[in-house]
Amino acid sequence: MGPRQFKKLYSLRWLLLFPIPLLWCVMQSQGWLEFAENKFTQWRYFYRGELPSPLKVIYVDVDSQSIDEIGNFPWNRAFFSRVGEALVEKAGVKAVGFDFVLSDNGVPESVDRAKLIAGNREFARYLWKGPPVVLAASYSASVFRDINGKKQYRDLPLLSRDLGPTEKLEPPELPAFNVGRSIPFNPPNIGLIDTLDGGTRWVALFTPSNVRTYYHMSLVLARLYYGLGPEAYQVHDDRIDLVDPDGVVRLSVPLRERQLLEVNWFSPWRDDDNNPRLGFSTVYNYAEMLRSENPEERATGEAFFAQDDWKNAVVLIGPVDPLLQDLGPTPFDDVPVPKVGVHGNLLKTIISGQFIRHLSPWAVNVIVFGLTLLVAILAVTGGSRSVFAKIMAVLCAAAYVGLGFHFFRTSNLLLPMTAPLGAAFTTSFAALIWQVVEEQKQKGRIKGMFGAYVSPELVDSMVESGEDPQLGGHDAEITAYFSDIQSFSTFSERLGSGPLVELMNEYLTACTDIVQAEGGTLDKYIGDAVVAMFGAPIPMPDHAYRACVASQRVHVKLLELREKWRSEGDKWPSIVWEMQSRIGLNTGVSMIGNMGSRTRFNYTMMGDNVNLAARMESGAKSWGVYSMCTESTKQACEQHGGDHVVFRPLGRIVVKGRTQPVPIYEIVGLKEHVSAQMRECITIFGQAMERYYARDWTAALGLFAQSRELETNVPGKTPGVVSNPSLVYLDITRQYQAEPPPQDWDGVYVMKEK
């Protein structure tokens, strides 16, 4: 890598691109990329395939057949008692877990209460013996009522949330046993069945409460699998240990965020040797045979539960009927499957020790920035190796994906995918765009070298055509635009060269941006003056309308600039706070083209109509207005802009250097900016002009006096205003009243100044 490339590598560009991978790190930490990350995880499960089960897990399904044979929920708990007793006592299973909360809530009135209580008592008597049977408890299923009687659901308490004091945390919904007594029965083995956000990947292995700590069903089943008592749990910040009475750690389960564990799914949900499944009604019928007085039936029941498949197995009894709505997608199954499989796979995860491993947050950030830097540098490498470097950038990203799949298959390590790849590609894309922009800027700088002598439009035309620009021009209808600052000589006197340059740069930038935004072409700057044209070099039918709109936008912007300059305090003298700009417009056919010498020329405009636009700007001072145009501009504007631009007739004048009178108009403003007061002023002013042309000086003076009171630009009140049309015509009318014009006077006013 040469010095130039080295300098480029560590240039400001990379510092400005730094927020992109940082944003991906933040999104990763906040869990906003979970959906995409889960997709990557699912693909890795498909790549890894199934794992051999470390223990036998048998599912007993509360399926459609069982509901058809036994009836709808709630079932008499004698069914559960007899199935559980048969599995433990006869089949010799290690433990049995029930994946539904046995609640007395919602029991229909049609249920026989006596039979219900009898069944509860039977199940309670069996559980009192302390068999390895785990009943479910749930936070997500528990319901409480607010002060308005509306049902609301509690969230699963997580240590990562601000839970407050433990004594304020209510327990989950626990199994309820109505045994006909005032003292409730509490089963000895209770396990939580909640998953994080109702999914099938993350569970909280324990949750505190104001009663006691409750552990997840899979962890309780693991404890029973090893024959340990309730005192075996030892909770640490980073793990939960199951310890035997001699103090030997039989099992250690790592925790994420002090409470969570991710399920390592061993296989899809299906009925095979890895996931044997039986219907509840089938198992119950065999359990009932054990109680039969018929020897043959008892023998059949004994044979069923004496099968070797039951020995040392863990049985999970849970709902699988879709109508029971306990379903969710898994990494192996795209369609929702019964969530009882969560407990089976989590139990296998705990017993086998094949825990899903994740990198620490700082390691994730290192990978994000490292891969981003590597891929981005290769992506923006130029020169003869550009194509090869970009191929290497793609290969580096692909290699990282390959490593992610390999590590998951060999060591259950889940490398982050979305954040590193997303950061690498978005940063590389941004860097490539930046590189293209820089290259275009370089071309622009070359164009700028020529643009100092010829117009940018000609430079673009020259670059595109490959031909040198030539002298010449043609006639076209345009709207010429001239603007000038009122009393600019005073600014030059009051401001030093440095402040004057700063002020003019800010002002001229604002004016030029507006002119160009409206489609105008900047011709030149003449000191504080801005000269532009609308309708060339690109023809546009509404050039007069665009020019009028631009003139009013400039005045609005100048108002904002005056307020800004005033807010800067002593930086500027008060004259700056009152800056006003006069603008003159005229529409007509002019000569436009490349004009100048053989060696230096510019794209500009010439002709009588251009000169007339300049007279509109200079003559605006005499009429006390800041935007003045000819009748041709007004008519062309109204053809395309309707009444969006408001005009006021100022009479007919003969400008210096011409002999023909020209009707002139003040551009009052855009319709949405013109107040009702100003509209009334225009109406009265028009009436005064009619009396003025009729030589009714007294009536004209009275009307001009009325319009004067409605003028919005008032000397001494409005910053920088020294006159207005009403005041101007009051003076002219008084002059004519004192010295009437000749009898052939046609209302034309001859200007003595440019």
C-alpha positions in Angstrom: 0.0 0.0 0.0 1.5 3.3 -1.2 1.6 6.5 0.8 -1.3 7.9 -1.1 -3.5 4.9 -0.4 -2.4 4.9 3.3 -3.4 8.6 3.6 -6.7 7.8 1.9 -7.3 4.9 4.3 -7.0 7.1 7.4 -8.6 10.1 6.0 -11.6 12.0 7.4 -13.9 9.8 5.3 -13.6 6.8 7.6 -14.3 8.9 10.7 -17.5 10.1 9.1 -18.5 6.6 8.2 -17.9 5.4 11.8 -21.6 6.0 12.8 -22.8 3.4 10.4 -21.3 0.3 12.1 -22.0 2.0 15.4 -25.7 2.2 14.6 -25.7 -1.5 13.7 -24.1 -2.3 17.1 -26.8 -0.3 18.8 -29.6 -2.1 16.9 -28.0 -5.4 17.8 -27.8 -4.5 21.5 -31.4 -3.3 21.5 -32.8 -6.5 19.9 -34.1 -4.6 16.8 -32.4 -7.2 14.5 -34.0 -10.2 16.1 -36.2 -11.2 13.2 -33.3 -11.3 10.7 -31.0 -12.9 13.2 -33.6 -15.6 13.9 -33.6 -16.4 10.1 -29.9 -16.8 10.1 -30.2 -19.0 13.1 -32.8 -21.2 11.4 -30.6 -21.7 8.4 -27.8 -22.8 10.7 -30.1 -25.4 12.3 -30.9 -26.7 8.9 -27.2 -26.9 8.1 -26.3 -28.6 11.4 -29.2 -31.1 11.3 -30.6 -33.1 14.2 -28.7 -34.0 17.3 -28.9 -37.4 19.1 -31.0 -37.1 22.3 -29.2 -37.5 25.6 -32.3 -39.0 27.3 -35.7 -40.4 26.3 -38.4 -37.8 26.2 -41.9 -39.1 25.5 -44.8 -36.8 24.6 -48.3 -37.7 25.7 -50.5 -35.5 23.5 -53.8 -33.9 24.5 -54.9 -34.2 21.0 -58.2 -34.1 19.0 -58.8 -37.8 19.5 -58.4 -37.5 23.3 -60.8 -34.5 23.4 -63.3 -36.5 21.3 -63.1 -39.5 23.7 -62.8 -37.7 27.0 -64.6 -34.4 26.3 -63.7 -30.8 26.3 -61.5 -29.1 29.0 -61.6 -28.9 31.9 -61.1 -32.7 32.5 -61.7 -34.4 35.8 -58.3 -34.5 37.4 -58.7 -38.1 38.3 -57.6 -38.7 34.7 -54.3 -36.9 35.4 -53.8 -38.7 38.7 -54.3 -42.1 37.2 -52.0 -41.5 34.2 -49.3 -39.9 36.4 -49.5 -42.7 38.9 -49.3 -45.4 36.2 -46.3 -43.7 34.5 -44.4 -43.3 37.7 -45.3 -46.4 39.6 -45.8 -48.9 36.7 -43.8 -47.6 33.8 -40.8 -46.4 35.9 -40.4 -43.0 34.2 -38.0 -40.5 35.8 -40.5 -37.6 35.9 -43.8 -36.4 34.4 -44.6 -32.8 33.5 -48.0 -31.3 32.8 -47.7 -28.4 30.2 -51.0 -26.6 31.1 -52.1 -24.7 34.2 -54.7 -26.6 36.2 -56.9 -23.7 37.1 -60.4 -23.6 38.5 -61.0 -20.4 36.5 -63.6 -20.7 33.7 -65.1 -24.0 34.8 -68.5 -24.2 33.1 -71.6 -24.4 35.3 -72.5 -27.6 33.6 -69.6 -29.4 35.2 -70.6 -31.7 38.1 -69.0 -29.9 41.1 -69.1 -33.0 43.3 -67.1 -35.1 40.7 -64.8 -32.1 40.1 -63.9 -31.9 43.8 -63.6 -35.7 44.0 -61.1 -35.7 41.1 -59.2 -32.9 42.7 -59.0 -34.8 46.0 -57.8 -37.9 44.2 -55.0 -36.0 42.3 -54.1 -34.0 45.5 -53.8 -37.2 47.5 -51.4 -38.7 44.9 -49.3 -35.5 44.7 -49.1 -35.4 48.5 -47.0 -38.5 48.3 -44.3 -36.4 46.5 -44.1 -38.3 43.2 -41.8 -36.8 40.4 -44.8 -35.1 38.9 -44.5 -31.4 37.9 -47.5 -29.1 37.5 -47.4 -26.0 35.4 -47.5 -22.4 36.5 -47.6 -19.4 34.2 -47.2 -15.6 34.3 -48.5 -15.1 30.7 -51.7 -17.0 31.4 -52.5 -15.3 34.7 -55.1 -12.6 34.6 -55.9 -9.8 37.0 -58.5 -7.0 36.8 -57.8 -3.3 37.0 -59.9 -0.7 38.7 -62.2 -0.5 35.7 -62.8 -4.3 35.6 -60.9 -4.7 32.4 -58.8 -7.9 32.0 -55.1 -7.4 31.7 -52.2 -9.8 31.4 -49.0 -9.7 33.4 -45.6 -9.9 31.8 -43.0 -12.4 32.7 -40.8 -10.8 35.4 -37.2 -10.4 34.1 -34.3 -9.3 36.1 -33.2 -7.1 33.2 -36.3 -5.0 33.9 -36.6 -2.6 36.8 -38.8 -4.9 38.9 -38.5 -3.1 42.2 -38.5 -4.9 45.5 -39.1 -8.6 45.3 -41.8 -8.4 48.0 -43.9 -6.5 45.5 -43.8 -9.2 42.8 -46.8 -11.4 42.7 -46.4 -15.1 42.0 -47.6 -16.7 38.7 -50.9 -18.4 38.2 -50.5 -21.6 40.2 -52.4 -24.9 40.0 -55.6 -24.5 41.9 -57.2 -27.4 43.8 -60.8 -27.0 45.0 -60.9 -29.9 47.4 -63.9 -28.7 49.4 -61.8 -27.3 52.2 -60.8 -23.8 53.3 -57.1 -24.6 53.3 -55.8 -24.7 49.7 -53.5 -27.5 48.5 -50.1 -26.5 47.1 -48.5 -29.2 45.0 -44.8 -29.8 45.9 -43.4 -29.6 42.3 -44.3 -26.6 40.3 -42.6 -25.5 37.1 -43.0 -22.4 34.9 -44.0 -22.9 31.3 -43.5 -19.3 30.1 -41.3 -18.5 27.2 -39.8 -15.1 26.4 -42.3 -13.0 24.4 -44.4 -16.2 23.8 -41.7 -17.6 21.5 -39.9 -21.0 21.4 -36.3 -20.0 21.8 -35.7 -18.2 25.1 -37.0 -19.0 28.6 -36.4 -17.5 32.0 -35.1 -20.4 34.1 -36.4 -18.8 37.3 -38.5 -15.8 38.4 -38.6 -14.3 41.9 -41.8 -13.4 43.7 -43.0 -12.4 47.1 -43.8 -16.0 47.9 -40.7 -17.9 46.7 -38.6 -18.4 43.6 -40.2 -20.4 40.8 -38.1 -22.4 38.4 -38.8 -23.4 34.8 -40.5 -26.8 34.3 -37.5 -28.1 32.3 -35.1 -27.3 35.2 -37.5 -28.9 37.7 -37.7 -32.0 35.5 -33.9 -32.1 35.3 -33.7 -32.0 39.1 -36.1 -34.9 39.4 -34.3 -36.7 36.6 -31.2 -36.7 38.9 -33.3 -37.5 42.0 -32.5 -34.3 43.8 -34.7 -32.4 46.2 -36.0 -28.8 46.1 -33.0 -27.5 48.0 -30.7 -28.5 45.1 -31.0 -25.1 43.3 -28.1 -22.7 43.7 -28.6 -19.5 41.7 -25.6 -17.4 40.7 -25.3 -14.3 38.4 -24.0 -16.4 35.5 -25.4 -19.9 36.2 -27.7 -22.2 38.1 -26.2 -25.2 39.8 -28.0 -28.4 40.9 -26.1 -29.6 43.9 -26.6 -33.0 45.7 -26.8 -33.3 49.5 -23.0 -34.0 49.5 -22.3 -30.6 47.9 -21.4 -32.1 44.6 -22.5 -30.0 41.5 -24.5 -32.5 39.5 -25.4 -30.0 36.8 -24.5 -26.4 35.9 -26.6 -24.3 33.6 -25.2 -21.0 32.2 -27.4 -18.0 32.3 -27.7 -15.1 29.9 -28.6 -11.7 31.4 -28.6 -13.5 34.8 -31.9 -15.3 34.1 -32.3 -16.6 30.5 -31.4 -19.7 28.6 -31.7 -20.3 24.9 -33.3 -23.6 23.8 -31.1 -25.8 21.6 -33.6 -27.6 19.4 -32.5 -31.2 18.8 -35.0 -32.1 16.1 -38.2 -31.0 14.4 -41.6 -31.8 15.9 -42.6 -35.2 14.7 -43.4 -38.7 15.9 -40.3 -40.8 15.6 -37.7 -42.6 17.7 -36.3 -39.3 18.9 -39.7 -37.9 19.7 -42.1 -40.7 20.6 -45.6 -39.5 20.9 -48.8 -41.1 22.3 -52.3 -39.8 22.7 -53.5 -39.0 26.2 -56.7 -41.0 25.8 -54.6 -44.1 24.8 -52.4 -43.9 27.9 -55.4 -43.2 30.1 -57.2 -46.2 28.8 -54.3 -48.4 29.6 -54.0 -46.8 33.0 -57.7 -47.6 33.7 -57.0 -51.2 32.7 -54.7 -51.4 35.7 -57.7 -50.8 37.9 -59.9 -53.3 36.1 -61.2 -56.4 37.8 -60.7 -58.3 34.6 -57.4 -60.2 34.8 -56.8 -60.0 31.1 -57.3 -56.2 31.0 -55.0 -55.8 34.0 -52.4 -57.9 32.2 -52.7 -55.8 29.1 -52.3 -52.6 31.1 -49.3 -54.1 32.9 -47.7 -55.1 29.6 -48.2 -51.6 28.1 -46.4 -49.9 31.0 -43.7 -52.6 31.3 -42.3 -51.7 27.9 -38.6 -50.8 28.0 -39.3 -47.5 26.2 -40.8 -46.1 29.4 -37.8 -46.9 31.6 -35.9 -43.8 32.8 -37.8 -41.6 30.4 -39.3 -38.2 31.1 -42.9 -37.8 30.0 -44.4 -34.5 29.0 -48.2 -34.2 28.8 -49.3 -31.2 26.8 -51.9 -29.8 24.4 -51.3 -30.4 20.7 -54.8 -29.7 19.3 -54.6 -26.4 17.3 -57.9 -25.3 18.9 -56.0 -25.1 22.2 -53.8 -22.4 20.6 -50.5 -23.4 22.4 -48.4 -23.3 19.2 -45.3 -21.6 17.9 -42.7 -21.8 15.2 -39.3 -23.4 15.9 -35.9 -23.2 14.1 -36.7 -26.6 12.5 -40.4 -25.9 11.8 -41.7 -23.1 9.7 -45.3 -23.8 10.6 -46.4 -23.4 14.3 -46.0 -26.6 16.3 -47.1 -27.4 19.9 -44.9 -25.5 22.4 -44.7 -28.5 24.7 -41.7 -29.3 22.6 -39.9 -26.3 24.2 -39.7 -28.1 27.5 -38.5 -31.4 25.9 -35.8 -29.7 23.9 -34.7 -27.4 26.8 -34.5 -30.5 29.1 -32.3 -32.2 26.5 -30.2 -29.0 26.3 -29.7 -29.0 30.1 -29.0 -32.7 30.5 -26.6 -32.9 27.5 -24.8 -29.7 28.3 -25.0 -28.6 24.7 -25.9 -25.0 25.4 -26.2 -22.3 22.7 -23.2 -20.0 23.2 -23.1 -16.3 22.4 -20.3 -13.8 22.3 -20.1 -11.0 24.8 -21.3 -7.6 23.6 -17.8 -6.2 23.3 -16.8 -9.1 21.2 -19.8 -8.6 18.9 -18.8 -5.0 18.5 -15.2 -5.9 17.6 -16.5 -8.3 14.9 -18.9 -5.7 13.5 -16.2 -3.0 13.2 -13.5 -5.5 12.1 -15.5 -7.1 9.3 -16.8 -3.6 8.3 -13.4 -2.2 8.0 -12.0 -5.1 6.1 -14.8 -5.3 3.6 -15.1 -1.6 3.2 -11.4 -1.1 2.5 -11.4 -3.8 -0.1 -14.7 -2.5 -1.6 -13.3 1.0 -2.2 -9.8 0.0 -3.4 -9.1 1.6 -6.7 -6.5 1.2 -9.4 -5.8 -1.9 -11.4 -6.8 -4.2 -8.5 -10.2 -2.7 -8.1 -12.2 -5.6 -9.4 -10.0 -8.2 -7.6 -10.4 -6.2 -4.3 -14.2 -6.1 -4.6 -14.3 -9.8 -5.3 -12.2 -10.3 -2.2 -14.6 -8.1 -0.2 -17.5 -10.4 -1.1 -15.4 -13.5 -0.4 -14.5 -12.1 3.1 -18.2 -11.6 3.9 -19.0 -15.1 2.6 -16.1 -16.6 4.6 -17.5 -15.0 7.7 -20.9 -16.6 7.0 -19.2 -19.9 6.5 -17.5 -19.6 9.8 -20.8 -18.8 11.5 -22.3 -22.0 10.1 -19.2 -24.1 11.0 -19.0 -22.9 14.6 -22.6 -23.6 15.2 -22.4 -27.1 13.9 -19.2 -27.9 15.8 -19.6 -26.0 19.1 -23.1 -24.5 19.3 -21.6 -21.0 19.0 -24.0 -18.5 17.4 -21.9 -15.8 15.8 -23.9 -12.6 15.1 -24.7 -12.4 11.4 -27.1 -9.5 10.8 -25.1 -6.7 12.4 -21.7 -7.5 11.0 -22.9 -8.2 7.5 -25.4 -5.3 7.5 -22.7 -2.9 8.8 -20.1 -4.2 6.3 -22.4 -3.9 3.3 -24.0 -0.6 4.2 -20.7 1.0 5.1 -19.1 -0.3 1.9 -22.1 1.0 -0.1 -21.8 4.4 1.6 -18.1 4.4 1.0 -18.5 3.6 -2.7 -21.1 6.3 -3.0 -18.7 8.7 -1.3 -16.0 7.6 -3.7 -18.2 8.3 -6.7 -19.1 11.7 -5.3 -15.5 12.5 -4.7 -14.7 11.5 -8.3 -17.5 13.7 -9.5 -16.2 16.5 -7.4 -12.9 16.1 -8.9 -14.5 16.5 -12.3 -16.4 19.4 -11.0 -13.2 21.1 -9.9 -11.9 20.7 -13.4 -15.1 22.2 -14.7 -14.8 25.0 -12.2 -11.4 25.9 -13.7 -13.1 26.5 -17.0 -16.2 27.9 -15.3 -14.2 30.9 -14.1 -14.1 32.1 -17.7 -17.3 30.6 -19.3 -20.7 29.7 -17.9 -21.1 26.3 -16.2 -23.8 25.4 -18.8 -21.3 25.8 -21.6 -18.7 23.7 -19.7 -21.3 20.9 -19.3 -22.2 21.2 -23.0 -18.5 21.2 -23.9 -17.8 18.1 -21.8 -20.8 16.2 -23.1 -20.2 17.1 -26.8 -16.5 17.1 -26.8 -16.5 20.3 -28.8 -14.9 23.7 -27.9 -17.4 26.5 -27.2 -17.8 29.1 -30.0 -18.9 32.7 -30.1 -22.5 33.4 -31.3 -26.1 33.8 -30.1 -29.7 33.7 -31.0 -33.0 35.5 -30.2 -35.3 34.0 -27.6 -38.1 35.2 -25.3 -36.8 35.4 -21.7 -37.5 37.2 -18.5 -34.5 39.3 -17.5 -33.9 39.7 -13.7 -31.9 42.5 -12.1 -31.5 43.1 -8.4 -29.6 45.7 -6.4 -29.1 46.6 -2.7 -30.7 49.9 -1.6 -28.0 52.4 -0.5 -25.2 50.0 -1.0 -22.6 52.8 -1.0 -23.5 53.4 2.7 -22.8 49.7 3.4 -19.4 50.0 1.8 -18.6 53.0 3.9 -19.8 51.7 7.2 -18.4 48.1 6.9 -14.8 47.1 6.6 -13.7 45.0 3.7 -13.8 41.7 5.7 -17.3 42.2 7.1 -18.6 43.5 3.8 -17.3 40.4 2.0 -18.9 38.1 4.6 -22.2 40.0 4.4 -22.3 40.0 0.6 -21.4 36.4 0.3 -24.3 35.4 2.6 -26.7 37.7 0.8 -25.6 36.7 -2.7 -25.6 33.0 -1.9 -29.2 33.2 -0.7 -30.3 35.2 -3.8 -28.5 32.9 -6.2 -29.9 29.7 -4.5 -33.5 31.0 -4.9 -33.0 32.1 -8.5 -31.6 28.7 -9.4 -34.2 26.8 -7.5 -36.9 28.6 -9.6 -35.1 27.5 -12.8 -33.2 30.8 -13.4 -29.7 31.0 -14.8 -27.2 33.3 -13.1 -25.6 35.6 -15.6 -23.2 37.6 -13.5 -22.6 39.6 -10.3 -22.0 43.3 -10.7 -20.8 44.3 -7.2 -23.9 43.9 -5.1 -26.2 43.4 -8.2 -27.4 40.0 -9.3 -28.2 39.6 -13.0 -30.0 36.5 -14.1 -32.3 35.2 -16.9 -35.3 32.9 -16.9 -36.0 30.8 -20.0 -32.5 30.2 -21.2 -30.4 28.2 -21.9 -33.2 25.7 -21.1 -36.5 27.0 -22.6 -39.4 27.1 -20.2 -42.9 28.4 -21.0 -43.5 29.8 -17.5 -40.3 31.8 -17.2 -42.1 35.1 -16.3 -44.0 33.4 -13.5 -40.9 31.7 -12.1 -39.1 35.1 -12.2 -41.9 36.8 -10.3 -42.0 34.0 -7.7 -38.2 34.2 -7.3 -38.3 38.0 -6.7 -40.8 37.5 -3.8 -38.9 34.6 -2.3 -35.8 36.8 -2.3 -37.7 39.4 -0.3 -38.9 36.8 2.2 -35.4 35.4 2.6 -34.0 38.9 3.1 -36.5 39.4 5.9 -35.2 36.3 7.6 -31.6 37.4 7.1 -32.4 40.9 8.6 -33.8 39.1 11.7 -30.7 36.9 11.9 -28.3 39.8 11.5 -30.2 41.7 14.2 -30.0 38.7 16.6 -26.2 38.7 16.2 -26.1 42.0 18.1 -23.1 44.3 17.7 -21.6 42.2 15.0 -23.4 44.4 12.4 -24.4 48.1 12.4 -28.1 49.0 12.4 -28.0 49.7 8.7 -27.5 46.0 8.0 -30.7 45.3 10.0 -32.6 47.5 7.5 -31.1 46.2 4.2 -33.6 46.2 1.3 -33.1 44.9 -2.2 -34.8 46.2 -5.3 -35.7 43.9 -8.2 -36.6 44.7 -11.7 -38.1 42.3 -14.3 -39.0 42.5 -18.0 -40.1 39.9 -20.4 -39.4 40.0 -24.1 -37.2 38.7 -27.0 -33.5 39.2 -26.3 -30.2 38.0 -27.7 -28.8 35.2 -25.7 -25.6 33.2 -26.3 -21.9 33.1 -26.0 -20.6 36.6 -26.1 -17.2 38.2 -25.5 -13.8 37.9 -27.2 -12.2 35.0 -29.0 -10.3 34.0 -25.9 -12.7 34.8 -23.1 -16.5 34.9 -23.3 -19.6 34.1 -21.3 -23.2 32.9 -21.8 -25.2 36.1 -21.3 -28.1 38.2 -22.6 -28.3 41.5 -24.6 -30.9 43.8 -26.1 -33.4 46.5 -25.4 -35.6 44.2 -23.3 -32.6 43.5 -21.0 -31.9 47.2 -20.6 -35.6 47.8 -19.8 -35.4 45.2 -17.0 -32.4 47.1 -15.6 -34.5 50.3 -15.7 -37.2 48.5 -13.8 -34.8 47.8 -11.0 -33.3 51.4 -10.9 -36.7 53.0 -11.4 -38.3 51.1 -8.5 -36.6 53.6 -6.2 -38.6 56.5 -7.8 -41.9 54.7 -7.1 -41.2 53.6 -3.6 -41.4 49.8 -4.4 -39.0 46.9 -4.1 -40.2 44.8 -7.0 -41.2 46.3 -10.3 -41.9 44.8 -13.7 -43.3 45.7 -17.1 -46.8 44.8 -18.3 -45.4 42.1 -20.6 -44.0 40.3 -17.5 -47.3 40.7 -15.6 -49.3 39.3 -18.5 -46.9 36.4 -19.2 -46.9 35.6 -15.4 -50.7 35.5 -15.2 -50.9 33.1 -18.2 -49.1 30.4 -16.2 -49.5 31.4 -12.6 -53.1 32.7 -12.6 -53.7 35.1 -9.6 -50.9 33.5 -7.5 -48.8 36.7 -7.9 -50.4 39.9 -6.9 -49.7 43.1 -8.9 -50.4 46.8 -8.4 -50.5 49.1 -11.5 -48.1 52.1 -11.0 -48.9 53.9 -14.2 -47.2 54.5 -17.6 -43.7 55.8 -17.7 -41.0 56.6 -20.3 -37.7 55.4 -19.0 -34.5 57.3 -19.7 -33.1 56.4 -23.1 -36.5 55.4 -24.6 -39.4 57.3 -26.2 -42.2 54.8 -25.9 -44.2 54.7 -22.7 -44.2 51.4 -20.7 -47.0 50.4 -18.3 -45.3 49.3 -15.0 -46.5 47.3 -12.1 -45.4 46.6 -8.5 -45.1 42.9 -7.7 -46.8 43.2 -4.3 -46.3 39.6 -3.3 -47.5 36.0 -3.5 -51.2 35.6 -2.9 -50.8 33.8 0.4 -48.5 36.5 1.8 -50.7 39.5 0.8 -52.8 40.8 3.8 -56.4 42.0 3.6 -55.2 45.5 4.5 -52.9 45.5 1.5 -55.6 44.2 -0.8 -57.8 47.1 0.3 -54.9 49.5 -0.2 -54.5 48.2 -3.8 -58.2 48.8 -4.5 -58.2 52.3 -3.2 -54.9 53.1 -4.9 -56.5 51.9 -8.2 -59.4 54.2 -7.7 -57.0 57.1 -7.0 -55.2 56.3 -10.2 -58.4 56.6 -12.2 -59.1 60.1 -10.7 -55.4 60.9 -11.4 -55.8 60.1 -15.1 -59.0 62.1 -15.1 -57.1 65.1 -13.8 -59.4 65.2 -10.8 -56.5 66.1 -8.5 -58.6 66.8 -5.4 -60.3 63.4 -5.5 -57.1 61.7 -6.3 -55.3 63.3 -3.4 -58.1 62.2 -1.0 -57.9 58.6 -2.2 -54.1 58.5 -2.2 -54.2 59.8 1.3 -56.5 56.9 2.2 -54.3 54.3 0.5 -51.3 55.8 2.3 -52.7 54.8 5.6 -53.1 51.2 4.4 -49.6 50.8 3.0 -47.6 48.0 4.6 -44.2 49.6 3.7 -44.1 52.7 5.8 -41.1 55.0 6.2 -39.8 55.1 9.7 -41.7 52.0 10.6 -40.7 49.4 8.1 -36.9 48.8 8.1 -35.1 50.5 5.2 -38.3 51.9 3.6 -38.0 55.5 2.5 -41.2 55.8 0.4 -44.2 54.0 -1.1 -46.4 54.4 -4.1 -49.1 56.4 -2.2 -46.6 58.9 -1.0 -45.0 59.2 -4.4 -48.3 59.9 -6.1 -49.3 62.3 -3.4 -46.2 64.4 -4.3 -46.8 64.1 -8.1 -50.5 64.9 -7.8 -49.8 68.0 -5.7 -47.3 69.1 -8.3 -49.9 68.7 -11.1 -52.5 70.4 -8.9 -50.1 73.4 -8.6 -48.9 73.2 -12.2 -51.3 71.2 -14.3 -49.9 69.2 -17.2 -50.7 70.2 -20.8 -54.1 69.5 -22.2 -52.8 66.7 -24.4 -51.3 64.9 -21.4 -52.0 61.2 -21.5 -50.9 60.2 -18.0 -47.4 59.3 -19.0 -44.7 60.1 -16.5 -41.2 60.8 -18.0 -38.4 59.5 -15.7 -35.4 61.9 -15.5 -33.1 59.3 -14.0 -32.1 55.8 -14.9 
